[in-house]
Amino acid sequence: MSLVLDNVRRQVGAEVHLRDVSLTLEKGTLNVLLGATLAGKTSLMRVMAGLDAPSEGRVAVDGRDVTGLPVIKRNVAMVYQQFINYPSLTVYENIASPLRVARLAKSEIDKRVKEAAKLLKLEPYLERTPLALSGGQQQRTAIARALVKRADLVLLDEPLANLDYKLREELREELPRIFAASGAIFVYATTEPAEALLLGGNTATLFEGRVTQFGPTPQVYRRPHDLTTAQVFSDPPLNTLGATKADGRVTLDTGAIVPAAGAFAAVPDGRYTVGFRAHHLMLDAVEGASIALSATVSVAEITGSESYVHLDVAADGAAHRFVSLVPGVRRLDPEMRITAHLDPHRLFLFDAGGNLAAAPDLARAA
């Protein structure tokens, strides 16, 4: 099965929810929709499912136009971030409910329920009701109910958002295995770049209703086509700084002048936006050539094995807030003056139009 969206636009009144979205999703793939709240993830999933019709464009399944086909006539399953289970039914009956509606034989229902329960590790809980389960077990039940339909398309709209950290981590590790065993097209919406990286598969980055890039998740992360995509796929937010290259030298908006090394060596003279992720802004000197930034500490957040250090850097006559992610515990007092360091090989460069001009050297930058 393939699902194709061709120049899909969705407009409600004066509000444009989707802007000329074109995507092709293949059978057996996991596809992550990554974007901030209101970026268009849920709107896109609703059009995929047939819950909403596009204002323009077409949706096709295996070459057949299904643009106006309602959800009831499509083989689709959805899982939401809320635990939508029937509280009075057992786990077994919750999972079996769509099969009973479809009037499958009792033996077939039993077979499918037990297969889904085994896959989701719910076998010990089949006779319990949802209120006797943990949050993770309740969400597993909802996922099992979606999988048991053997739908061609399974849509998961931020399904782990309401779980605590430990349960989210547990299910994130299991979901790729569950998806691979199903063989359906999976579409998974999230606001978290780290979740997209953990799940793998393909990622579509969304911004204001547009898909800015779609491809294998590591590729989109490492080589974003433009500044917008890099910002969508960065948490903490991507640090950015203006710079101008001329005559073999680079003048940063901080006023510093450095040799045109690393990413700058491969681009022509001109104006650029320098982008760097938090873990590429270091507080210790970089071996070899480096770019030094004079900064003032705003606050240091210790998370355990790592520290987030928020820095104020003067650039272009204004104060810019950068974030550095460094290993270990860093106890830095507010207003402390420090020097931060950038490796010129670990920078993104975007041209005046916001398009990628140079990406970090993969041998040196994760």
C-alpha positions as CSV (number, residue, x, y, z in Angstrom):
1,M,0.0,0.0,0.0
2,S,1.1,3.6,-0.7
3,L,-0.5,6.8,0.6
4,V,0.0,9.9,-1.6
5,L,-0.9,13.5,-0.8
6,D,-0.7,15.7,-3.8
7,N,-0.6,19.5,-3.2
8,V,-3.1,19.2,-0.3
9,R,-4.4,22.4,1.1
10,R,-6.8,22.7,4.0
11,Q,-8.5,26.0,4.8
12,V,-11.2,26.7,7.4
13,G,-12.6,30.2,7.0
14,A,-9.7,32.6,6.8
15,E,-7.4,30.2,8.5
16,V,-5.0,28.0,6.4
17,H,-4.2,24.8,8.3
18,L,-2.2,23.1,5.5
19,R,-0.3,24.6,2.7
20,D,0.4,22.6,-0.5
21,V,1.5,19.4,1.2
22,S,2.9,16.7,-1.0
23,L,4.0,13.4,0.6
24,T,4.4,9.7,-0.4
25,L,4.2,7.1,2.4
26,E,5.0,3.5,1.7
27,K,3.8,0.3,3.3
28,G,5.7,-0.9,6.3
29,T,7.2,2.5,7.0
30,L,7.3,4.7,10.2
31,N,6.7,8.3,9.4
32,V,7.1,11.0,12.0
33,L,5.4,14.4,11.8
34,L,7.5,16.8,13.8
35,G,6.5,20.3,14.6
36,A,5.4,22.7,17.3
37,T,1.8,22.9,18.5
38,L,-0.4,24.3,15.7
39,A,2.2,23.5,13.0
40,G,-0.5,21.4,11.2
41,K,0.3,17.8,12.4
42,T,-3.2,16.9,13.5
43,S,-4.8,18.6,10.5
44,L,-2.6,16.5,8.2
45,M,-3.5,13.3,10.0
46,R,-7.2,14.1,9.8
47,V,-6.9,14.6,6.0
48,M,-5.0,11.3,5.8
49,A,-7.7,9.5,7.7
50,G,-10.6,11.0,5.8
51,L,-12.0,12.8,8.8
52,D,-11.5,16.1,7.0
53,A,-11.5,16.8,3.2
54,P,-8.8,18.9,1.7
55,S,-9.8,22.3,0.3
56,E,-7.5,21.6,-2.7
57,G,-5.3,18.8,-3.9
58,R,-5.9,15.0,-3.7
59,V,-5.3,12.0,-1.6
60,A,-4.6,8.6,-3.2
61,V,-4.2,5.1,-1.8
62,D,-2.5,2.6,-4.2
63,G,-3.2,5.0,-7.1
64,R,-6.9,5.3,-6.3
65,D,-8.3,8.7,-5.5
66,V,-9.9,8.6,-2.1
67,T,-10.0,12.4,-1.5
68,G,-13.8,12.5,-0.8
69,L,-14.0,9.0,0.8
70,P,-15.1,9.2,4.5
71,V,-13.1,7.6,7.3
72,I,-15.7,4.8,7.8
73,K,-14.9,3.5,4.3
74,R,-11.1,3.5,4.8
75,N,-9.0,0.9,6.6
76,V,-7.6,3.4,9.2
77,A,-6.9,3.3,12.9
78,M,-6.1,6.2,15.2
79,V,-4.5,6.6,18.6
80,Y,-4.7,9.8,20.5
81,Q,-2.7,11.2,23.5
82,Q,-5.6,10.7,25.8
83,F,-6.3,7.1,27.0
84,I,-9.5,6.4,25.0
85,N,-10.6,3.1,26.4
86,Y,-14.0,1.8,27.5
87,P,-13.8,1.9,31.3
88,S,-16.5,-0.8,31.9
89,L,-14.9,-3.3,29.5
90,T,-11.9,-5.6,30.2
91,V,-8.6,-5.1,28.4
92,Y,-9.6,-8.1,26.3
93,E,-12.9,-6.6,25.3
94,N,-11.4,-3.2,24.7
95,I,-9.0,-4.7,22.2
96,A,-11.7,-6.9,20.7
97,S,-14.3,-4.1,20.3
98,P,-13.5,-3.0,16.7
99,L,-13.5,-6.7,15.6
100,R,-16.9,-7.3,17.2
101,V,-18.3,-4.3,15.3
102,A,-16.9,-5.8,12.1
103,R,-18.7,-9.1,13.0
104,L,-15.6,-11.3,12.8
105,A,-15.8,-14.9,13.9
106,K,-15.2,-15.5,17.6
107,S,-12.2,-17.7,16.9
108,E,-10.6,-15.0,14.7
109,I,-11.3,-12.3,17.3
110,D,-9.6,-14.4,20.0
111,K,-6.6,-15.1,17.8
112,R,-6.1,-11.4,16.9
113,V,-6.6,-10.1,20.5
114,K,-4.1,-12.6,21.9
115,E,-1.6,-11.7,19.1
116,A,-1.9,-8.0,19.8
117,A,-1.7,-8.5,23.6
118,K,1.5,-10.5,23.2
119,L,3.0,-7.8,21.0
120,L,2.1,-5.1,23.5
121,K,3.0,-7.2,26.6
122,L,-0.6,-7.1,27.9
123,E,-1.2,-10.8,28.3
124,P,-1.2,-10.6,32.2
125,Y,-3.8,-7.8,32.2
126,L,-6.5,-9.1,29.7
127,E,-9.1,-9.6,32.5
128,R,-8.5,-6.2,34.1
129,T,-10.5,-3.0,33.4
130,P,-8.6,0.1,32.3
131,L,-8.8,1.8,35.7
132,A,-6.8,-1.0,37.2
133,L,-3.9,-0.3,34.8
134,S,-1.0,2.1,34.8
135,G,-1.0,4.9,32.3
136,G,1.5,3.0,30.1
137,Q,-0.7,-0.1,30.1
138,Q,-3.8,2.0,29.2
139,Q,-2.0,3.5,26.3
140,R,-0.7,0.0,25.2
141,T,-4.3,-1.1,25.3
142,A,-5.3,1.8,23.0
143,I,-2.5,0.9,20.6
144,A,-3.4,-2.8,20.7
145,R,-7.0,-1.9,19.7
146,A,-5.6,0.1,16.7
147,L,-3.3,-2.7,15.6
148,V,-5.8,-5.5,16.0
149,K,-7.9,-4.0,13.1
150,R,-4.9,-4.7,10.8
151,A,-5.4,-1.3,9.3
152,D,-3.4,-0.2,6.3
153,L,-2.8,3.2,8.0
154,V,-2.3,3.7,11.7
155,L,-2.2,7.3,12.9
156,L,-0.7,8.1,16.4
157,D,-1.3,11.7,17.5
158,E,1.2,12.4,20.3
159,P,0.3,9.1,21.9
160,L,2.9,9.4,24.7
161,A,2.4,13.1,25.7
162,N,0.4,12.4,28.8
163,L,2.7,9.7,30.2
164,D,5.4,10.3,32.8
165,Y,9.0,10.3,31.7
166,K,9.8,6.7,32.6
167,L,6.7,5.3,30.8
168,R,7.5,7.5,27.8
169,E,11.0,6.1,27.6
170,E,9.8,2.5,27.9
171,L,7.2,2.8,25.2
172,R,9.6,4.8,22.9
173,E,12.0,1.9,23.0
174,E,9.2,-0.7,22.2
175,L,7.3,1.2,19.5
176,P,9.8,0.7,16.6
177,R,9.6,-3.1,17.2
178,I,5.8,-3.0,17.4
179,F,5.6,-1.0,14.2
180,A,8.0,-3.2,12.3
181,A,6.0,-6.3,13.2
182,S,2.8,-4.8,11.9
183,G,3.7,-3.9,8.3
184,A,1.2,-1.0,8.1
185,I,1.9,2.6,7.3
186,F,2.5,4.3,10.6
187,V,2.3,8.1,11.0
188,Y,3.4,9.4,14.4
189,A,3.0,13.1,15.4
190,T,5.3,14.7,18.0
191,T,6.5,18.1,19.1
192,E,9.8,16.6,20.4
193,P,12.9,16.3,18.2
194,A,14.5,13.8,20.6
195,E,11.4,11.5,20.1
196,A,11.7,11.6,16.3
197,L,15.4,10.7,16.6
198,L,14.6,7.8,18.9
199,L,11.9,6.4,16.7
200,G,13.9,6.7,13.5
201,G,12.1,5.9,10.2
202,N,11.3,9.0,8.2
203,T,10.5,12.5,9.4
204,A,8.4,15.3,7.9
205,T,9.1,18.6,9.6
206,L,6.1,21.0,9.7
207,F,6.0,24.7,10.1
208,E,2.8,26.8,9.8
209,G,1.1,24.1,7.8
210,R,3.9,23.5,5.4
211,V,6.1,20.4,5.2
212,T,9.6,21.9,5.0
213,Q,11.4,18.6,4.5
214,F,10.7,14.9,4.4
215,G,13.2,12.0,4.4
216,P,15.1,9.5,6.6
217,T,15.2,11.0,10.1
218,P,19.0,11.1,10.5
219,Q,19.3,12.8,7.1
220,V,16.7,15.5,7.9
221,Y,18.4,16.1,11.3
222,R,22.0,16.3,9.9
223,R,21.3,18.1,6.6
224,P,18.2,20.3,7.0
225,H,17.4,22.0,3.7
226,D,16.9,25.3,5.3
227,L,17.0,27.3,8.5
228,T,13.3,26.7,9.3
229,T,13.8,22.9,9.2
230,A,16.9,23.1,11.4
231,Q,14.9,25.2,13.9
232,V,12.0,22.7,13.9
233,F,14.5,19.9,14.5
234,S,16.4,21.4,17.4
235,D,15.6,21.3,21.1
236,P,16.9,23.4,22.9
237,P,16.2,25.9,20.1
238,L,18.9,26.3,17.4
239,N,21.4,29.0,18.3
240,T,21.9,31.5,15.5
241,L,24.4,34.3,14.8
242,G,24.9,36.5,11.8
243,A,28.3,36.5,9.9
244,T,29.9,37.9,6.8
245,K,32.6,36.2,4.8
246,A,35.0,38.3,2.7
247,D,38.6,37.9,1.5
248,G,39.3,34.7,3.5
249,R,38.0,36.1,6.8
250,V,34.7,36.0,8.6
251,T,33.3,38.9,10.6
252,L,30.8,37.8,13.2
253,D,28.0,40.0,14.4
254,T,29.8,40.0,17.8
255,G,32.6,42.0,16.1
256,A,35.1,39.2,16.2
257,I,37.1,38.4,13.0
258,V,38.2,34.9,12.4
259,P,39.8,32.9,9.6
260,A,37.4,31.3,7.1
261,A,37.9,27.8,8.3
262,G,35.7,24.7,8.6
263,A,32.2,25.3,7.1
264,F,33.2,28.8,6.0
265,A,36.0,27.5,3.8
266,A,33.6,25.9,1.4
267,V,31.2,28.8,0.7
268,P,31.6,32.0,-1.4
269,D,31.9,35.4,0.1
270,G,28.6,36.8,1.4
271,R,26.2,37.1,4.3
272,Y,25.3,34.0,6.3
273,T,23.3,32.9,9.3
274,V,25.4,30.6,11.5
275,G,23.4,27.9,13.2
276,F,24.7,25.6,15.9
277,R,23.0,23.2,18.3
278,A,23.4,23.5,22.1
279,H,25.8,20.6,22.4
280,H,28.1,22.3,19.8
281,L,28.6,25.4,21.9
282,M,31.3,24.4,24.3
283,L,32.6,26.0,27.5
284,D,36.1,24.5,27.1
285,A,38.6,25.5,24.4
286,V,38.4,23.4,21.2
287,E,41.6,21.7,20.1
288,G,42.9,23.5,17.1
289,A,41.1,26.5,15.5
290,S,38.0,27.7,17.3
291,I,35.7,30.6,17.3
292,A,35.6,32.4,20.7
293,L,32.4,34.1,22.0
294,S,32.5,36.4,25.0
295,A,29.4,35.7,27.1
296,T,27.7,36.4,30.4
297,V,26.0,33.5,32.2
298,S,22.3,34.0,32.7
299,V,21.5,30.7,34.5
300,A,22.8,27.1,34.7
301,E,20.4,24.2,34.8
302,I,21.8,21.0,36.2
303,T,19.9,17.9,34.9
304,G,22.1,15.2,36.4
305,S,24.7,14.0,33.9
306,E,24.4,17.2,31.9
307,S,24.0,21.0,32.4
308,Y,22.2,23.5,30.3
309,V,24.0,26.9,30.5
310,H,22.1,29.9,29.2
311,L,24.5,32.6,27.9
312,D,24.0,36.2,26.9
313,V,26.2,37.2,24.0
314,A,26.4,40.8,22.6
315,A,26.0,40.8,18.8
316,D,25.0,43.4,16.3
317,G,24.3,45.9,19.0
318,A,21.9,43.6,20.9
319,A,22.0,40.8,23.4
320,H,21.4,37.3,22.1
321,R,20.5,34.4,24.4
322,F,22.4,31.1,23.5
323,V,22.1,27.7,25.2
324,S,25.0,25.4,25.7
325,L,24.6,21.7,26.7
326,V,27.7,20.4,28.4
327,P,28.5,17.1,30.1
328,G,28.7,16.9,33.9
329,V,27.7,19.3,36.6
330,R,28.6,23.0,35.8
331,R,27.9,25.4,38.7
332,L,28.2,28.8,37.1
333,D,26.9,31.9,38.9
334,P,24.6,34.4,37.1
335,E,26.5,37.4,35.6
336,M,29.7,35.4,35.5
337,R,31.8,36.3,32.4
338,I,33.1,33.3,30.4
339,T,34.3,32.5,27.0
340,A,32.4,29.9,24.9
341,H,33.8,28.1,21.9
342,L,32.6,27.0,18.5
343,D,34.3,24.4,16.3
344,P,34.1,25.9,12.8
345,H,33.6,22.3,11.5
346,R,30.4,21.9,13.6
347,L,28.4,24.8,12.1
348,F,25.4,25.0,9.8
349,L,25.6,28.0,7.4
350,F,22.4,29.3,5.8
351,D,22.5,31.9,2.9
352,A,20.5,35.1,2.7
353,G,17.5,33.2,1.5
354,G,17.7,30.8,4.5
355,N,18.8,27.8,2.4
356,L,21.5,25.4,3.6
357,A,24.9,26.5,2.3
358,A,27.1,24.2,4.5
359,A,26.5,21.5,7.1
360,P,28.7,20.2,9.9
361,D,31.4,17.6,9.1
362,L,29.8,14.3,10.1
363,A,33.1,12.9,11.2
364,R,33.3,15.6,13.8
365,A,29.7,16.5,14.6
366,A,26.9,14.2,15.9
